[in-house]
Amino acid sequence: MIGRLNHIAIAVPDLAAAAAKYRDLLGAHVGPPQALPEHGVTVVFIDTGNTKVELLEPLGEASPISAFLAKNPAGGMHHICFEVADISAAAATLTSDGARVLGDGTPRTGAHGLPVLFLHPKDFDGTLIELEESR
């Protein structure tokens, strides 16, 4: 069902400072910040050649990243994202097998303009999983 690893997401308290570390210390190609109000985050993608790292910063007090950073003030890994060929079919298979899709189960548009869903971390050994429909 899952395809390639699309990205690893890291929640950070200061997006500009974190992006600068990847750019200046690691020599990475850092994309521009993107505000995603529907998800309550501002993101920056770092291209590593074979996948991406997504840096997440809260966008507003209601952001789910705010709660994560309250527990992890220095930041840390937030989720991993895998590509799937058909997100609706993947969601149907997962839920029929007992996995929980977060929210109302309806895919939302993600940072790449493609449908995404999140799976409950308790169903995947404590790891929040994002599924993104591949192009």
Steps between C-alpha positions, in 0.01 A plus 500: 500500500758763600741635247810704550579705807389852406635687804588502867344789690672678787315747722713803584446801726666742253461417132746761371774391743447131422501560123821703534673209679414259220606753234813644665634208702393206283505669159145388423266648241227665710173599338291805585260505797141398422212592732239223517213646704281190452766298684602775745866500395763680300738259328835502325613204291863396480589295194740217581504350152323174581231643733420817693510632854203718593552756775173596672429811707163577664274741315280642774424388854259224389771324300552132586873576484461739796392209720789287370751777576352553847602139574824523299622862526816439295296336222532150359374250248127547451400253226608305196321515167461219249357525151201287397356457152135547608442668835130411518570132436785506754273659763226244434742208533660639814172575677356159408810348658453705820734796450369844593509793261518831687239769456184417312684268260468736206828573321616861518733680262859481623805718443565347157144569384411130526251316725634394841377306803652435841488168685479472877845453658368239746429274203858533368730449798482860619573657161264742329473391136398729217386352171524715187348401169779475242478681170 
